[in-house]
């Protein structure tokens, strides 16, 4: 059961990493008033979410080893 939860979290993480990579490409482009700031904010949001998922995976793995 915990393996299923970890698997789902890992898939979600992979998706977010792909989105973060796309956002990094946007940040490499020359500054544009209407697009750079939102791209920066989205990048940070994605990174925070990836880190939260990493913690959730760690928690699920710990929970399964405790049982």
N, C-alpha and C positions, 0 to 999 in steps of 0.2 A: 504494500500500500504506500509506504513512504517513498519507495522507488518511483512509483507513478507520479507522486507529487513533485519529486525532484526532477523527473523527466519533463514535466510540464513547465516547471520554472526554468530549466535549462533551455527549452525551446523559446520561451518568452525572452530570455536573456539574449539568445542568438539573434532574434528579430530586432531587439533594441540596439544591439551592437551594429547591425547592418544600417539601421536608421542613423546611428551616431556617425558612422563612416560617411554616409551621404551628407550629413550636416557639416562634417569637417571639410568636404569638398566645397561646399557653399562658402565656408569661412576663408578658404584660400583665394576666393575671387576678390577683386578690388572692392574697397568699401563702397557701399551703396546705402544711402540714408534709410530707405524703407525695407531693406532686406537683411543687412548685416546684424543689427541689434536683435531682431527676432530669431535669427539663426543662432546667435550666441546664447540667447535665453533657452532655446530649444535644446541646444547641445548640453547645457548644464542640466536641464531637466532630464534629458535622457541619461546622462552620466549618473545623476542621483538615483534614478530608478534602477539602473544596472547595479549600482552598489547596494541598493535595498534588496534586490533579487539575490545578490551574492550572499547577503546576510540570511535571507530566507532559506536558501539552499543549505547553508551551513547549519541552520537551526533544524531543518528537516533531517539532515544526515545525522546530527547529534541525537535527535529524538529517536531515530531508527536504531542507533547503536545502543541507546539506553534501554531499549526493550529487550 
